[in-house]
């Protein structure tokens, strides 16, 4: 089960939105029992797994010219034209 408001962000900015979970013994999101699992060893491991995965993406973008170019092209395409460019 996953729950986030990341969709609101990714409508504006490119975003990674993986799902990394940890055991909550069935506790439902946004409840006190669910919150108690947020400082568990499993939650700590999930944070580390996410950080390592994101670091791998950064390394690939830094070392692979084709991936870097693809990413920069996508960012450029998403940027709105500046006032000066739209009047030209």
BALO-254796 format. One line per field, with one value per atom (N, C-alpha, C, O, CB): residue number from 1; residue in three letters; atom name; x, y, z. Coordinates in steps of 0.05 Angstrom, whole numbers, m for minus. Atoms other than C-alpha are relative to their C-alpha. Glycine has a CB too. Layout:
BEGIN
guse = NUM, ...
gupa = ala, ...
vexpa = CA, ...
x = X, ...
y = Y, ...
z = Z, ...
END
This chain:
BEGIN
guse = 1, 1, 1, 1, 1, 2, 2, 2, 2, 2, 3, 3, 3, 3, 3, 4, 4, 4, 4, 4, 5, 5, 5, 5, 5, 6, 6, 6, 6, 6, 7, 7, 7, 7, 7, 8, 8, 8, 8, 8, 9, 9, 9, 9, 9, 10, 10, 10, 10, 10, 11, 11, 11, 11, 11, 12, 12, 12, 12, 12, 13, 13, 13, 13, 13, 14, 14, 14, 14, 14, 15, 15, 15, 15, 15, 16, 16, 16, 16, 16, 17, 17, 17, 17, 17, 18, 18, 18, 18, 18, 19, 19, 19, 19, 19, 20, 20, 20, 20, 20, 21, 21, 21, 21, 21, 22, 22, 22, 22, 22, 23, 23, 23, 23, 23, 24, 24, 24, 24, 24, 25, 25, 25, 25, 25, 26, 26, 26, 26, 26, 27, 27, 27, 27, 27, 28, 28, 28, 28, 28, 29, 29, 29, 29, 29, 30, 30, 30, 30, 30, 31, 31, 31, 31, 31, 32, 32, 32, 32, 32, 33, 33, 33, 33, 33, 34, 34, 34, 34, 34, 35, 35, 35, 35, 35, 36, 36, 36, 36, 36, 37, 37, 37, 37, 37, 38, 38, 38, 38, 38, 39, 39, 39, 39, 39, 40, 40, 40, 40, 40, 41, 41, 41, 41, 41, 42, 42, 42, 42, 42, 43, 43, 43, 43, 43, 44, 44, 44, 44, 44, 45, 45, 45, 45, 45, 46, 46, 46, 46, 46, 47, 47, 47, 47, 47, 48, 48, 48, 48, 48, 49, 49, 49, 49, 49, 50, 50, 50, 50, 50, 51, 51, 51, 51, 51, 52, 52, 52, 52, 52, 53, 53, 53, 53, 53, 54, 54, 54, 54, 54, 55, 55, 55, 55, 55, 56, 56, 56, 56, 56, 57, 57, 57, 57, 57, 58, 58, 58, 58, 58, 59, 59, 59, 59, 59, 60, 60, 60, 60, 60, 61, 61, 61, 61, 61, 62, 62, 62, 62, 62, 63, 63, 63, 63, 63, 64, 64, 64, 64, 64, 65, 65, 65, 65, 65, 66, 66, 66, 66, 66, 67, 67, 67, 67, 67, 68, 68, 68, 68, 68, 69, 69, 69, 69, 69, 70, 70, 70, 70, 70, 71, 71, 71, 71, 71, 72, 72, 72, 72, 72, 73, 73, 73, 73, 73, 74, 74, 74, 74, 74, 75, 75, 75, 75, 75, 76, 76, 76, 76, 76, 77, 77, 77, 77, 77, 78, 78, 78, 78, 78, 79, 79, 79, 79, 79, 80, 80, 80, 80, 80, 81, 81, 81, 81, 81, 82, 82, 82, 82, 82, 83, 83, 83, 83, 83, 84, 84, 84, 84, 84, 85, 85, 85, 85, 85, 86, 86, 86, 86, 86, 87, 87, 87, 87, 87, 88, 88, 88, 88, 88
gupa = unk, unk, unk, unk, unk, unk, unk, unk, unk, unk, unk, unk, unk, unk, unk, unk, unk, unk, unk, unk, unk, unk, unk, unk, unk, unk, unk, unk, unk, unk, unk, unk, unk, unk, unk, unk, unk, unk, unk, unk, unk, unk, unk, unk, unk, unk, unk, unk, unk, unk, unk, unk, unk, unk, unk, unk, unk, unk, unk, unk, unk, unk, unk, unk, unk, unk, unk, unk, unk, unk, unk, unk, unk, unk, unk, unk, unk, unk, unk, unk, unk, unk, unk, unk, unk, unk, unk, unk, unk, unk, unk, unk, unk, unk, unk, unk, unk, unk, unk, unk, unk, unk, unk, unk, unk, unk, unk, unk, unk, unk, unk, unk, unk, unk, unk, unk, unk, unk, unk, unk, unk, unk, unk, unk, unk, unk, unk, unk, unk, unk, unk, unk, unk, unk, unk, unk, unk, unk, unk, unk, unk, unk, unk, unk, unk, unk, unk, unk, unk, unk, unk, unk, unk, unk, unk, unk, unk, unk, unk, unk, unk, unk, unk, unk, unk, unk, unk, unk, unk, unk, unk, unk, unk, unk, unk, unk, unk, unk, unk, unk, unk, unk, unk, unk, unk, unk, unk, unk, unk, unk, unk, unk, unk, unk, unk, unk, unk, unk, unk, unk, unk, unk, unk, unk, unk, unk, unk, unk, unk, unk, unk, unk, unk, unk, unk, unk, unk, unk, unk, unk, unk, unk, unk, unk, unk, unk, unk, unk, unk, unk, unk, unk, unk, unk, unk, unk, unk, unk, unk, unk, unk, unk, unk, unk, unk, unk, unk, unk, unk, unk, unk, unk, unk, unk, unk, unk, unk, unk, unk, unk, unk, unk, unk, unk, unk, unk, unk, unk, unk, unk, unk, unk, unk, unk, unk, unk, unk, unk, unk, unk, unk, unk, unk, unk, unk, unk, unk, unk, unk, unk, unk, unk, unk, unk, unk, unk, unk, unk, unk, unk, unk, unk, unk, unk, unk, unk, unk, unk, unk, unk, unk, unk, unk, unk, unk, unk, unk, unk, unk, unk, unk, unk, unk, unk, unk, unk, unk, unk, unk, unk, unk, unk, unk, unk, unk, unk, unk, unk, unk, unk, unk, unk, unk, unk, unk, unk, unk, unk, unk, unk, unk, unk, unk, unk, unk, unk, unk, unk, unk, unk, unk, unk, unk, unk, unk, unk, unk, unk, unk, unk, unk, unk, unk, unk, unk, unk, unk, unk, unk, unk, unk, unk, unk, unk, unk, unk, unk, unk, unk, unk, unk, unk, unk, unk, unk, unk, unk, unk, unk, unk, unk, unk, unk, unk, unk, unk, unk, unk, unk, unk, unk, unk, unk, unk, unk, unk, unk, unk, unk, unk, unk, unk, unk, unk, unk, unk, unk, unk, unk, unk, unk, unk, unk, unk, unk, unk, unk, unk, unk, unk
vexpa = N, CA, C, O, CB, N, CA, C, O, CB, N, CA, C, O, CB, N, CA, C, O, CB, N, CA, C, O, CB, N, CA, C, O, CB, N, CA, C, O, CB, N, CA, C, O, CB, N, CA, C, O, CB, N, CA, C, O, CB, N, CA, C, O, CB, N, CA, C, O, CB, N, CA, C, O, CB, N, CA, C, O, CB, N, CA, C, O, CB, N, CA, C, O, CB, N, CA, C, O, CB, N, CA, C, O, CB, N, CA, C, O, CB, N, CA, C, O, CB, N, CA, C, O, CB, N, CA, C, O, CB, N, CA, C, O, CB, N, CA, C, O, CB, N, CA, C, O, CB, N, CA, C, O, CB, N, CA, C, O, CB, N, CA, C, O, CB, N, CA, C, O, CB, N, CA, C, O, CB, N, CA, C, O, CB, N, CA, C, O, CB, N, CA, C, O, CB, N, CA, C, O, CB, N, CA, C, O, CB, N, CA, C, O, CB, N, CA, C, O, CB, N, CA, C, O, CB, N, CA, C, O, CB, N, CA, C, O, CB, N, CA, C, O, CB, N, CA, C, O, CB, N, CA, C, O, CB, N, CA, C, O, CB, N, CA, C, O, CB, N, CA, C, O, CB, N, CA, C, O, CB, N, CA, C, O, CB, N, CA, C, O, CB, N, CA, C, O, CB, N, CA, C, O, CB, N, CA, C, O, CB, N, CA, C, O, CB, N, CA, C, O, CB, N, CA, C, O, CB, N, CA, C, O, CB, N, CA, C, O, CB, N, CA, C, O, CB, N, CA, C, O, CB, N, CA, C, O, CB, N, CA, C, O, CB, N, CA, C, O, CB, N, CA, C, O, CB, N, CA, C, O, CB, N, CA, C, O, CB, N, CA, C, O, CB, N, CA, C, O, CB, N, CA, C, O, CB, N, CA, C, O, CB, N, CA, C, O, CB, N, CA, C, O, CB, N, CA, C, O, CB, N, CA, C, O, CB, N, CA, C, O, CB, N, CA, C, O, CB, N, CA, C, O, CB, N, CA, C, O, CB, N, CA, C, O, CB, N, CA, C, O, CB, N, CA, C, O, CB, N, CA, C, O, CB, N, CA, C, O, CB, N, CA, C, O, CB, N, CA, C, O, CB, N, CA, C, O, CB, N, CA, C, O, CB, N, CA, C, O, CB, N, CA, C, O, CB
x = 17, 0, 18, 38, m19, m16, 27, m18, m41, 18, 16, 3, 18, 37, m17, m17, 33, m14, m34, 27, 10, 18, 20, 20, m5, m21, 77, m12, 1, 18, 12, 29, m3, m1, m27, 3, 18, 27, 27, m9, m26, 93, 8, 18, 21, m9, 105, m16, m8, m2, 14, 54, 15, 12, m29, m15, 102, 30, 42, m2, m29, 172, 4, m12, 15, m6, 203, 5, 18, 24, m2, 200, 4, m6, m24, m1, 220, m21, m23, 29, 21, 164, m1, m21, m28, 0, 184, m16, m23, 29, 13, 148, 19, 28, m27, m18, 192, m15, m23, 28, 16, 157, 15, 38, m23, m10, 168, m24, m47, 17, 22, 127, m14, 0, 10, 16, 71, m20, m38, m14, 18, 36, m29, m47, 4, 28, m26, m12, m35, m17, 11, m33, m7, 8, 21, 9, m71, 14, 22, m30, m13, m40, m14, m38, 2, 10, m48, m14, m34, m19, 10, m62, 23, 46, m15, m20, m25, 16, 40, m12, m15, m8, 20, 42, m20, m18, 21, 24, 47, m15, m22, 63, 21, 45, m11, m19, 94, 21, 43, m14, m19, 127, 20, 39, m15, m17, 160, 28, 46, m12, m27, 220, 10, 27, 0, m8, 228, 25, 32, m23, m23, 291, m8, 7, 12, 9, 250, m4, 2, m26, 4, 232, 28, 32, m16, m28, 306, 12, 25, 17, m11, 325, m13, 1, m4, 14, 272, 11, 15, m30, m12, 301, 28, 34, 3, m26, 371, m2, 13, 16, 4, 346, m7, 3, m22, 8, 313, 23, 26, m23, m23, 375, 21, 32, 14, m19, 419, m10, 5, 5, 11, 372, 2, 9, m30, m2, 370, 29, 34, m11, m28, 446, 8, 24, 18, m6, 450, m10, 4, m13, 10, 407, 18, 24, m29, m19, 453, 26, 36, 5, m25, 514, m4, 13, 10, 5, 483, m2, 9, m25, 3, 464, 27, 32, m19, m27, 535, 20, 39, 11, m20, 571, m9, 8, 8, 10, 527, m9, m30, m24, 7, 527, m27, m41, 21, 26, 465, m22, m42, m3, 21, 424, 0, m22, 6, m1, 448, m14, m29, 29, 12, 428, m30, m45, 12, 29, 360, m14, m35, m5, 11, 347, m1, m22, 16, m1, 368, m20, m33, 28, 20, 325, m28, m45, 3, 26, 265, m6, m28, m3, 3, 276, m5, m22, 24, 3, 283, m28, m40, 21, 26, 219, m22, m44, m5, 21, 180, 0, m20, 4, m2, 204, m18, m17, 29, 16, 155, 19, 40, m21, m16, 182, 1, m18, m11, m3, 209, m15, m22, 30, 14, 174, 14, 1, m3, m15, 229, m2, m5, 29, 2, 226, m28, m31, 8, 27, 150, m7, m26, m19, 6, 150, 17, 11, 6, m18, 204, m13, m1, 24
y = m23, 0, 25, 25, 0, m24, 69, 24, 23, 1, m24, 139, 24, 26, 0, m24, 206, 21, 16, m8, m22, 273, 7, 29, 25, m5, 267, 7, 21, m24, m6, 270, 30, 40, m13, m29, 344, 13, 32, 12, m10, 356, m8, 9, m11, 9, 314, 12, 9, m30, m14, 354, 25, 36, 9, m24, 413, m6, 7, 19, 6, 382, m30, m46, 7, 29, 317, m12, 0, m4, 12, 269, m30, m43, 6, 29, 199, m7, 7, m9, 6, 165, m31, m44, 10, 29, 95, m7, 11, m10, 9, 54, m18, m39, m15, 16, 28, m4, 15, 14, 5, m6, m12, m20, m18, 13, m33, m11, m2, 19, 14, m78, 18, 30, m25, m15, m43, m18, m9, 24, 20, m107, 7, 2, m3, m6, m83, 26, 32, m22, m26, m15, 17, 18, 14, m17, 33, 27, 37, 5, m26, 98, 22, 20, 8, m24, 163, m8, 5, 15, 7, 128, m2, m4, m28, 2, 126, m27, m27, 4, 25, 52, 0, m10, m24, m2, 65, 17, 10, 11, m19, 123, m14, m7, 25, 13, 78, m16, m20, m17, 16, 36, 18, 7, m17, m18, 98, 2, 12, 27, m1, 92, m28, m32, 17, 28, 17, m6, 10, m19, 8, m18, m4, 3, m25, 4, m36, 26, 29, m16, m26, 37, 13, 25, 18, m11, 57, m13, 0, m6, 15, 3, 11, 14, m30, m11, 30, 27, 32, 2, m26, 100, m3, 10, 17, 5, 74, m12, m4, m19, 12, 32, 22, 23, m22, m22, 94, 19, 28, 16, m18, 137, m13, 1, 7, 14, 84, 0, 4, m29, 0, 78, 27, 29, m9, m27, 153, 7, 20, 21, m5, 156, m14, m3, m10, 14, 104, 16, 17, m28, m17, 149, 23, 30, 9, m23, 208, m8, 7, 12, 10, 167, m5, 2, m26, 6, 144, 26, 29, m17, m26, 216, 14, 28, 18, m13, 239, m14, m1, 2, 16, 184, m9, m18, m24, 9, 169, 24, 36, m20, m24, 226, m1, 19, 5, 3, 199, 5, 18, m27, m4, 196, 29, 40, m19, m28, 265, 18, 35, 9, m16, 294, m4, 16, m7, 6, 259, 15, 27, m30, m13, 287, 30, 43, m6, m29, 358, 8, 29, 9, m6, 355, 0, 16, m20, 1, 334, 24, 35, m26, m24, 391, 25, 41, 4, m24, 442, 0, 21, m1, 2, 417, 8, 17, m28, m6, 426, 29, 38, m18, m28, 497, 18, 16, 10, m20, 552, 20, 26, 14, m21, 603, 24, 32, 6, m25, 666, 22, 19, 8, m22, 732, 11, 17, 23, m10, 755, m19, m9, 3, 19, 691, m1, m5, m27, 2, 692, 25, 23, m4, m24, 763, 2, 19, 25, m2, 750, m8, m7, m18
z = 0, 0, 0, 14, 24, 2, m17, 1, m8, m25, m2, m3, m1, 14, 26, 2, m24, m16, m31, m14, 17, m55, m21, m32, 18, 20, m103, m27, m43, m3, 26, m162, m4, m27, m2, 2, m147, m8, m23, 26, 6, m152, m29, m44, 20, 26, m214, m24, m47, m2, 21, m253, m8, m30, 9, 5, m248, m6, m23, 24, 2, m241, m7, 2, 26, 3, m266, 27, 44, m19, m27, m208, m3, m21, 16, m4, m188, 21, 41, 9, m19, m153, 5, m2, m10, m5, m132, 25, 41, 3, m24, m81, 15, 5, m7, m17, m25, 26, 39, 5, m24, 32, 23, 21, m8, m24, 101, 14, 10, 18, m14, 146, 21, 38, 14, m20, 184, 13, 27, m13, m11, 204, m6, 11, 30, 8, 166, 10, 4, 8, m10, 200, m24, m44, 18, 22, 155, 1, 22, 2, 3, 129, 17, 21, m29, m14, 168, 27, 34, m17, m26, 234, 20, 12, m1, m20, 300, m1, 1, 28, 2, 293, m23, m21, m2, 23, 224, 6, m1, m24, m6, 250, 18, 16, 14, m18, 303, m15, m5, 20, 16, 248, m15, m26, m19, 15, 218, 11, m2, 0, m11, 265, 6, 23, 26, m3, 259, m17, m35, m8, 16, 232, m29, m47, 11, 27, 170, m15, m38, 0, 11, 158, m6, m27, 18, 5, 166, m24, m40, 25, 23, 115, m26, m46, 3, 23, 67, m9, m32, 5, 6, 72, m13, m33, 25, 12, 58, m28, m46, 18, 27, m1, m20, m42, 0, 18, m31, m6, m29, 13, 4, m21, m19, m36, 27, 18, m54, m29, m47, 10, 27, m113, m13, m37, 1, 11, m123, m6, m27, 20, 6, m119, m26, m41, 23, 25, m174, m24, m45, 0, 22, m218, m5, m28, 6, 3, m205, m13, m29, 27, 12, m222, m30, m46, 14, 28, m287, m16, m38, m4, 14, m307, m2, m22, 15, 0, m289, m19, m28, 28, 15, m327, m28, m44, 15, 26, m387, m16, m11, 3, 15, m439, m13, m14, m21, 13, m475, 20, 14, m13, m21, m410, 9, 13, 24, m8, m389, m21, m13, 4, 21, m456, m1, m4, m28, 0, m454, 23, 19, 3, m24, m384, m5, 1, 25, 5, m403, m22, m19, m9, 20, m466, 11, 4, m23, m13, m425, 17, 17, 17, m17, m376, m17, m10, 18, 18, m432, m12, m14, m22, 13, m465, 20, 12, m11, m20, m399, 9, 21, 24, m9, m386, m17, m41, 0, 16, m406, m13, m2, 18, 13, m455, 17, 30, m28, m16, m422, m14, m38, 4, 12, m434, m25, m45, 20, 23, m481, m24, m47, 7, 22, m523, m12, m36, 10, 11, m529, m16, m32, 23, 15, m556, m26, m43, 17, 23, m608, m26, m47, 4
END
